[in-house]
Amino acid sequence: MSPPQLSALALNRALLARQSLLERSAQSPLAMVERLLGLQAQAPNPPYLGLWTRLQDFALDDLTQAMRERRIVRATMMRGTLHLVGADDYRALRPVLQPVLQRLSLASGHAKALKGLDLHALRRAGFDALRAAPLSATALGEALRAQWPQHDCDELARLVRNLEPLVHVPPAGTWDWHKPAAFATALDWLGAAIADAPDEDAVDAMALRYLGAFGPASARDLAAWSGLAATNQRLQRLRSRLCVFRDEDGSELFDLPDAPRPPPELPAPPRLLPEFDNVLLAHARRARILDEALRPAVFSRNGLVAATVLVDGFVAGVWKLQRDARTAVLTISPFRRLAAAERAELEAQAADCLRVVAADRERHEIHFARVQRPV
């Protein structure tokens, strides 16, 4: 029998339910970060906004304290990008991702820095330099220059950051901190060595948790989110433990049997998502949340992902927060005309966002820009 088909709307509601975007969660920031398998953290502020929009009660200091107490760490993870992950998940997931990170490093435009290098010796030298004290990328490169004077020290530091499990030391990654990060070894920061290679059970566990957070999903989706190879073979091997569906294009989708799959007609409240939010980056195809025609208005050519507005579960605009010494302004730029009820709900969301992230500003303003239909 052919697997049952799920519409884009059904996939949308399943994704929103798992991401706490249908109903805010009472979980702690750590529990939510673990549930989502991390939060994109290329910039410091988006993870805070990602938690605000998903949690019932959230204050900026909740996340900052979890980072300072080493319960949540900022590090290079999925797809070679920065994420916030729980400390336990870092220990579990980094070995799974280590081959991916090394492959990405060797395949990148920086690979010319490898010529004549003993990678094992480079990694050991970087590790030894960081054991003395956390170092910025610039300082780490300078520490490596003495041994490899013929190589660009910035490239040397970049290679060490992919070869050796490192974490960003707070205040790096905390709210409004925009200075260069200092790096520490995971051994020093978390008190435990990180394995260089995973066992198969660890890879399976990550694949299953991905489905729990982002499914139903295809093998291509899992590969796009994780960077792992041979994802189809892995999911086929796990097939007896999974539910199988097809999307409207006929692609095979996998899911956990007990994962939430709400009815498509379930209402979805408006939400404000931060830049680089997980739901826009976790699938090879984004039709379950973003109309392809809107992609150029959300994804820039230089890799930026705009903060987005969800209306009825789908991207319907972008938004921006601007602050000066006295005033915080949140501007919503819709892609279509908003109904009065939609506008009122978004205004309430915006007011709550300003209450949380701009409590120190005297004035809060909410603006709606004119409708701009992307071309």
PyMOL commands that set and color helices and strands:
alter all, ss='L'
color gray80, all
select helices_A, chain A and resi 8-18+29-35+46-52+60-68+78-80+87-107+111-114+119-132+137-145+153-163+186-190+200-214+219-226+231-237+239-241+278-280+292-298+340-357
alter helices_A, ss='H'
color red, helices_A
select strands_A, chain A and resi 39-40+72-76+82-86+135-136+166-169+182-185+243-246+252-255+271-273+308-311+314-323+327-334+363-368
alter strands_A, ss='S'
color yellow, strands_A
deselect
rebuild
show_as cartoon
